[in-house]
Amino acid sequence: MRNVYIKGTGSYAPANIVKNDFFEKVGSSDEWIFERLGIRERRISTGETTSDLGYKAGLLAIENAGLTVNDIDLLIVATATPDRQAPSCACFIQEKLEAFNTVAFDVAAVCSGALFTISVGVQYIKSGMYNNVLVIGADTFSNITDWSRRDSVFFGDGAGAMVLSHTEEDKGFLDFVLHSDGRGKEHFTIPGGGSENPANQETIDKRQHYFQMNGQEVFNTAIDVVPKSINEILAKNNFSIDQIDYMLPHQPSIKILQEIARRVNMPFEKVKTNMDRYANTSGGTIPILLDELHRSDTFKPNDMLLFAAVGAGWTWGTALYRW
Ligand SMILES: CC(C)(COP(=O)(O)OP(=O)(O)OC[C@H]1O[C@@H](n2cnc3c(N)ncnc32)[C@H](O)[C@@H]1OP(=O)(O)O)[C@@H](O)C(=O)NCCC(=O)NCCS
């Protein structure tokens, strides 16, 4: 089996910044949002689609890897907010990239989307079927947010990307631990517009095309399942938490991440965050964070990285990576 590593990264978010005081009109406040969620501001699209964001992030990742679009064999996009229900967002991005040698498809795992998509890309390279895989996590939750409600504070728009390639060196992805549990499906959902409840005047009047979230259930589930999957991957690979240099988690809220770190005995300085500037960009969080850290030369050879995600479904998991 071949070793698979991150050859290049990129990210892109819309220029439009929305600060917390914007939400005073729905009964929220900067103090409430920052204290619980760790968010100061987020980027909100003013017309750019999910594929526009993903395309820009993807192009930057290809350039950063020192490749051209013709080198990409496979393009996989993690998104819960594709430009259209059909075809896939990956096909939209493929067209924009003019990467017509690639196979392109989406993966749906909402906030765990990037991690699940990376795991798919890694398997294709390990098996020898493909050499260079472009993984993009891109979302514009602004399109599924009811801006008249208080829970409009949680999300922002953005995209991150990475090129995965094989290497002879002793580095890259060591392992993944992934889980899903569909019994949690009601706790974060968009009830209208699918085959169960096709779009009609009633679904629109009932505002069922916006996300519905049970914040308490998300919180309690995240702080339970993520520490368990971190401990699972560490035990499976004979690692202790002290051997991990950085955790790159999904960015739901600072309180969730602080509690996860406490439960696995990791000093919070090792947990990387950027939700203060982007909020939760769903599929975008881990690849955007990775790109920022990569471009600021945070990692040195042999650093151990732990990726961790949790999202609607439920879906959750972890990955171990040697830089
Ligand atoms: C949403 C969340 C912060 C609520 O925390 P909590 O303190 O348990 O929340 P409660 O529902 O008990 O509300 C606490 C208070 O904040 C208020 N509140 C809730 N949402 C608010 C908002 N957006 N702005 C201001 N106040 C808000 C409540 O009315 C309540 O006020 P009260 O004490 O006067 O009654 C927490 O459950 C959470 O972080 N959940 C995870 C959400 C998430 O990460 N989603 C992303 C999906 S991956």
The ligand as an SDF file (V2000), in Angstrom:
LIG
                    3D

 48 50  0  0  0  0  0  0  0  0999 V2000
  -26.2010   26.6100   20.8780 C   0  0  0  0  0  0  0  0  0  0  0  0
  -25.4740   26.5470   22.1780 C   0  0  0  0  0  0  0  0  0  0  0  0
  -24.3510   27.5730   22.2170 C   0  0  0  0  0  0  0  0  0  0  0  0
  -26.4440   26.8160   23.2940 C   0  0  0  0  0  0  0  0  0  0  0  0
  -25.7570   26.7780   24.5000 O   0  0  0  0  0  0  0  0  0  0  0  0
  -26.5400   26.6550   25.8990 P   0  0  0  0  0  0  0  0  0  0  0  0
  -25.9130   27.6100   26.8250 O   0  0  0  0  0  0  0  0  0  0  0  0
  -26.6330   25.2280   26.2460 O   0  0  0  0  0  0  0  0  0  0  0  0
  -27.9370   27.1600   25.4130 O   0  0  0  0  0  0  0  0  0  0  0  0
  -29.3630   27.3600   25.9350 P   0  0  0  0  0  0  0  0  0  0  0  0
  -30.2490   26.8540   24.8430 O   0  0  0  0  0  0  0  0  0  0  0  0
  -29.5360   26.8190   27.3160 O   0  0  0  0  0  0  0  0  0  0  0  0
  -29.4130   28.9020   25.9420 O   0  0  0  0  0  0  0  0  0  0  0  0
  -28.6810   29.6860   26.8350 C   0  0  0  0  0  0  0  0  0  0  0  0
  -29.2080   31.0940   26.7450 C   0  0  0  0  0  0  0  0  0  0  0  0
  -28.7410   31.6660   25.5140 O   0  0  0  0  0  0  0  0  0  0  0  0
  -29.8580   32.1600   24.7730 C   0  0  0  0  0  0  0  0  0  0  0  0
  -29.5440   32.0190   23.3640 N   0  0  0  0  0  0  0  0  0  0  0  0
  -29.6920   30.9330   22.5640 C   0  0  0  0  0  0  0  0  0  0  0  0
  -29.2690   31.1940   21.3190 N   0  0  0  0  0  0  0  0  0  0  0  0
  -28.8340   32.4760   21.3250 C   0  0  0  0  0  0  0  0  0  0  0  0
  -28.2600   33.3160   20.3410 C   0  0  0  0  0  0  0  0  0  0  0  0
  -28.0110   32.9070   19.0820 N   0  0  0  0  0  0  0  0  0  0  0  0
  -27.9270   34.5610   20.7160 N   0  0  0  0  0  0  0  0  0  0  0  0
  -28.1340   35.0170   21.9680 C   0  0  0  0  0  0  0  0  0  0  0  0
  -28.6710   34.2550   22.9300 N   0  0  0  0  0  0  0  0  0  0  0  0
  -29.0170   32.9960   22.6130 C   0  0  0  0  0  0  0  0  0  0  0  0
  -31.0200   31.3440   25.2440 C   0  0  0  0  0  0  0  0  0  0  0  0
  -32.2320   32.0240   25.0550 O   0  0  0  0  0  0  0  0  0  0  0  0
  -30.7220   31.1680   26.7090 C   0  0  0  0  0  0  0  0  0  0  0  0
  -31.0760   32.3320   27.4080 O   0  0  0  0  0  0  0  0  0  0  0  0
  -31.6610   32.2490   28.8860 P   0  0  0  0  0  0  0  0  0  0  0  0
  -30.5880   31.6260   29.7240 O   0  0  0  0  0  0  0  0  0  0  0  0
  -31.9200   33.6870   29.2290 O   0  0  0  0  0  0  0  0  0  0  0  0
  -32.9010   31.4090   28.7800 O   0  0  0  0  0  0  0  0  0  0  0  0
  -24.8430   25.1600   22.3720 C   0  0  0  0  0  0  0  0  0  0  0  0
  -25.8620   24.2230   22.5200 O   0  0  0  0  0  0  0  0  0  0  0  0
  -23.9530   24.7830   21.2200 C   0  0  0  0  0  0  0  0  0  0  0  0
  -22.8520   25.2850   21.0760 O   0  0  0  0  0  0  0  0  0  0  0  0
  -24.3920   23.8170   20.3930 N   0  0  0  0  0  0  0  0  0  0  0  0
  -23.6520   23.3800   19.2320 C   0  0  0  0  0  0  0  0  0  0  0  0
  -24.1110   24.0880   18.0310 C   0  0  0  0  0  0  0  0  0  0  0  0
  -23.1570   23.8650   16.8950 C   0  0  0  0  0  0  0  0  0  0  0  0
  -21.9760   23.8060   17.0660 O   0  0  0  0  0  0  0  0  0  0  0  0
  -23.6740   23.7200   15.6920 N   0  0  0  0  0  0  0  0  0  0  0  0
  -22.8710   23.4970   14.5390 C   0  0  0  0  0  0  0  0  0  0  0  0
  -23.2140   22.1930   13.8720 C   0  0  0  0  0  0  0  0  0  0  0  0
  -21.7480   21.2370   13.4640 S   0  0  0  0  0  0  0  0  0  0  0  0
  1  2  1  0
  2  3  1  0
  2  4  1  0
  2 36  1  0
  4  5  1  0
  5  6  1  0
  6  7  2  0
  6  8  1  0
  6  9  1  0
  9 10  1  0
 10 11  2  0
 10 12  1  0
 10 13  1  0
 13 14  1  0
 14 15  1  0
 15 16  1  0
 15 30  1  0
 16 17  1  0
 17 18  1  0
 17 28  1  0
 18 19  1  0
 18 27  1  0
 19 20  2  0
 20 21  1  0
 21 22  1  0
 21 27  2  0
 22 23  1  0
 22 24  2  0
 24 25  1  0
 25 26  2  0
 26 27  1  0
 28 29  1  0
 28 30  1  0
 30 31  1  0
 31 32  1  0
 32 33  2  0
 32 34  1  0
 32 35  1  0
 36 37  1  0
 36 38  1  0
 38 39  2  0
 38 40  1  0
 40 41  1  0
 41 42  1  0
 42 43  1  0
 43 44  2  0
 43 45  1  0
 45 46  1  0
 46 47  1  0
 47 48  1  0
M  END
$$$$
